């Protein structure tokens, strides 16, 4: 059981060796039921750094339970001007 995780911009720095093209497969079988927030903790992304979560292409809450085969993307806050 695994999910594909994609990280945007500065969040990539939280995961050494992260490949921005391929993303990363995370085996979730050993963790039981995981929320998107718990998955972020498993891979080392601080909650305070996450602004948007997408699960299978849809904006989702951090409490969303991830399932085998899901695609999960994390985005930090983005500033501009």
N, C-alpha and C positions, 0 to 999 in steps of 0.2 A: 504494500500500500504506500503510494507516494503522491506528492503534489509537486507541481512545477512552480517555483518562486521566481519572480522577476522583481528587481530592485531598481528604483529610479535615483539618479544623480547621487547626492551625498550619502544615501543609505548604503550604497555599494561599498563605501569605506568601512562599514561596520562588519563586513564579512570578508576576511582575507581570502584571496584567490577567487573571488566571485567573477564569473564570466558574463559580461553584460550582453553578449550576443545569445548565448545558450540559456542563461539563467542558471538555476540550480534545482536539482531534484532532491527532495527531502523525504526520507522514509518516515512515515508517521505511524507505522504499525506499533512500534514500541511505546508510543505515548498515549494510546487510547484515543478518546474523543478530544480533539483540539479545536479551540477557537482560533480565529485569525490572530488575535492578540497573543495567545499562548504559543502559536507557531512562530511569531516574530521573536518571542523570548528564546525559544529553542535555538534559533539561528543567530541570536545575538544582537537583535535590533532593539534599542531602547524604545519603550512605548512613547516617551516624550518626543521622539523624532518622527513619529508617524502622523501624517495629517489625513491621508486618504488610503483606503484599502479597496482593491477591486478583486472580486472573486468571479472567475469565469466571465470577465469583461463587464461586470456590473458593479457599480459602487455599492459597498457593503459595510456593515458595522463591524467593529473589532470583535464583537461577540458572535459573529457568524461562525458556525461550525464548518471546518473544512473536511472534505471527503476525498477518498481515493480518486485520483485523476483530475482533481481541480487544478486550476491555474490561479495563483494568488499573486497580486502585484501590490507593492507598497510604495507610497510616494510621500516625500517630506513636504513641509510647508514651502511654498514658492513665493518669493518676493519679486517685486518688479516696480517699475516706475516710468 
